[in-house]
Amino acid sequence: MAITKLSNEARLQCFWIVYFYELEKILNAQKEELLNIKFQSEESNTDEYIKRFLKQIIQENNTIQNCTLEKIVLIENEARITVKLSNFYSFEISEVLLPEELDPQLKSDIAKSKRSVYTNPDLLLKVEGYALTQYESLEIKSTKQNAIPGSSVQQVAPNEWVVFIKRAKESIEVTTGQYINSITEKLPFPDRSPRPQIAFNTLSRWNQKNRVVKEKELIFQVDSIANENKLKLLEDWQDYLAEQWLEVVKAETKKKNEKWFNNALRKFSAKLLRQSANMTHLELKQWINDIENLTE
């Protein structure tokens, strides 16, 4: 089913899907330049140089008018729509702002639009077209490995766009997508605020499965079930951790190189079970109610 009449908001979402697909291709065609970017300063990581590099690339490639694709196909559950890319040609990224270029009003607007705790975006993109002006934040992640701790659970914006860079001494790869599609569904034991794990390979594999080009059509499929699981991790991370810990306690064998906390969990669980074993059914029920009443 071909659809040409879309709301401006829907047009914009389609534009971003196509735009970041194209941006990924552009960046992977400039690997030599990316390899020359400085990612470390003395002993600390720095993203200053990659931010400035990406700002320049986006400013030079700020529309999808030169895209060789002709259509985008969106699939979610049983729904499928096909839209010509010409519906999005009027969108243009008119400004690319670094964190230090954000004025107080922009910071306030960003904070109001987020369900999460405010942090400066790595880049802020201003897009205009079809009588619409909006700002879109862009997250930049780089790693020498694959999986890394992501943003703290209070700061994650699931639908935020991310440029994910995997680098080695003589090679570099780039993949792009929405932040939620980089989450691995692993939540390491928190030392401070929980930071759900994200991985380059997770986002890359998601793209291979759900973002496919066929005969000049970009086919983009939303994985609703996977998204629900990841949103649960973000929205009720304490319950998610509790489920993980329960699996540790129920396991009949130990894995190699387990975290120290798994042993503490087993000791605590054994003490809890011994104490509950000496309670009557009524006492146990009351104790469970008391614990749940103290749970936020």
N, C-alpha and C positions, 0 to 999 in steps of 0.2 A: 504494500500500500504506500503510495507516494504522497507525502504531505508537504505542502508549500506554505501554508498559513500557520505560523507559530507565534506565540507570545514573544515579546522581546527578551524576556528572561530565559525562555527555552532556547531561543536563538543564541543567546550569549553562552549558555552551557555547551551547546554544540560547537560554537566557535572555539571554546577553550579545549575541548577534546581534540579537535583537528589541529589547533595551534600547537599544543604541546607534543603531539605526534610529529609535526613538522620540525619543531625546535629540537627534538631528540635526534632527528636525522641530520640537522645542521651541525649540531654539536659533535656527533660521532664522525662527521666529515672533517672536523678540525682537531683531530687528536694530537697533532704535533704542537699546536698552540696550547692545548690543555695540559700537555705534559710539561710545558715550560712554566706553567703557573706555580707560584710559590704557595704551598699549603701549610708550611711550618715556619715559625719564626723563633729561632733559638730552641727552647724546649717545649714551646706551646704551639698548639694548632691555631691557625688563623684562617678566617674565611674572607678577609678583606679583599684579596686579589681576585678570587673567583667571583665575588659579588660584582666587582667593577667590570670584569670580563663579561659576565652574563648580561649586565646592564647594557653594555655596548652592543652585544649580539642581538638582544631583543629590540633595541632601538633601531638597528639596521634591518631587522626582519619583523616588522610590527603589524603585518596583516597576513591573510592566507590567500591573497589574490594570485600569487605565483604557484600555488599548490597544484600539482598535476592530477590530484584526485578530483572526482566530479560529484560524488555523493557520500553521505554518511548514513549508515544503517544503525539504528539504536534498537537493542533488544533488552527487554526486562520482563522476566517471567514469560508469559505467553504473548506479550505485546511486542510489536515490531513496526517501526516506522522508517521510511526512507526519505531523506531530504537532500535537495541539491545544495552544493556548497555555495552556489551563487547567492543563496539566502543570507550568507554571513559575510559577504565581501565588504560591506560598508563598515564593519567593525575595524577599529584601528587602535593600537596601543599608543596613546599619545604621550605618556610619561612613564618613566621607570625611575623609582625613587629608592635611594639607599636609606638605611635607618636614620642616619644623621641629617637627612633631608626632609624628614617628616615634621610638620608643624604640629602644635598642640591640638588644633582642631581635628586634623587627620587622625592623630592618636586616639582622641576621644571617640571619633566615629568608628574606628576599628574596634575599640573596646566594647562599644554598644552592640556591634554586629556579632560578637563571639559568644558562644556558650561557655568558653574556657577562660582561664586567667589571661590577661593581656600580656603579651611580650611583643617587642618590635619584630616585624617580619624581616626576613633577610632581604627581600625586595618587595616593593609595592608597585603593582602595575595599574595604571589608569587606562581604562578602555572606554571608547566613545563610538557611538553609531546607533542609527535607528532611534534618534531622540533619547538615547539612554547613555548615562555616564555612571560608571561603577569603578570601584577599586577592588583588585584581587591580590591577596598576599601570596607570596611565593617562598617556599622553604627550600633551602639548599643543604643537601647532606653529602658528605664524602667519607669514604672509608678505604683502608688498605685491605680489609678482610671482606666480610659479607655482612654479617649481622652486627648491629651496634645498638646501644640503648637509644631510644628515641626521646622525644620531648616528655616532660613529666605529664602524668595523666590529666592534670588540671589544665595543661596548656594545649593539649592536642586538639586541632581542628580537623575532624575526619575527612572533610571534602577539600581541604586545602591542597593546592598543586605543589608538587615537589620535583626538583631536579636532583637525581641521585647519581653520584659519581663514584665509581669503583676504580681505584688507581693502584698501579704497581710501579716498579722502577722504570720499566720500559713499555708499559701498556696502560691504557685507560679506556673505560667504557662508561657510557651515559645512558640512563633510562629515565623516563618521566612518567608521571601519573598522579593520581590523587593519593594523599597520605594514607588513607585507610587501606589501600591496596598494597602498601609496603609492610603493614603490621603482620608479624609472624604468628600471632596468638600465643606468644610466650611472654610471661610477666615475671621477670627475675625478682627474687626477694629484695624488697626496697631497703636501701641504706638511708634514704631520706624520703622524698616523694617518689612513688612508683613511676618507672619509665618503661612503658611497653616496648619490647624489642621490635626493631624494624630491620629489614634486610634488602640489599640490592637485588639479590636473586629472587626474593619473594615478589617484588614489584616487576622484575623482568619476566618471570614466569607468568604472572597475572596478565601482562601485556601480550605475551605469546598466545595465551589461551583466549583472552577476551577482547583483544584489539587487533583485528586481522584485516589486511588489505586484500581485496579480491576484485579484479577487473575494474579498477579505478573507484572502488567503493571502500570506505573505511567502515568496517563492521565493529561496533562497540557494544559489548554485552555487559550489563550490570549483574553482578553475582549477589543477589539479594540475601541468600542464606549465609554466605561467608561474611557479608557486611553486618548482618544481625549479630553474629557471634562476636565480631570485633567491636561493635558498638556496646555489647554487653560488657566486654572487658573494660571499655573506657568509662561506661556509666556506672557500673557496680564492680569496681576492681577488687574490693574487699571480698565479695562473694566469689569472684573468679579465683582469687588466691586461696580461699578456703576450700574450693573444689580441688585445686591442685594439691593442697596439703593432705586432703582426705585420700587422694590417690597414693600419695607417698606412704601414709600410714597403713593403707590396705595392701600394699605390695608385699609379696611373700619373699622376695629376694632384693638384695641391694645392688644398685648399679655401680660400676667403677667410677671413681672420682666424683662421688656425690658431694653436694654442698654440705658444709658443717651444719647448716640449719636443719637438714633432714634428720640428723641424729637427735637434735634437740626436740624436734617435733615428735619423734617416736617416744622419747623419754616423757615428754609432757602428756602424750596420749595414754601411755601406760599408767601414769599416776591418775589421770582423769577417770580411766576405766575402772581402776581399783577402787577409787572413792565411790563411783556411781554404783559399783557392784554391791556395796554394803547398804545402799539406800532402798527404802520401800518404793513401790511404784508411784505413790502419791508424792513422796519426797523428791523423787527424780523429776516428776512432771513439774513440780513447783520450782525446782532448781533451773530447769530449762526455761521456764517462763521468766524467771528473774534475770537470766543471762540475756534473753531476747529483749527484755524491757530496757536493758542497759546498752543495747546495740543501736547505733545511729544509722 
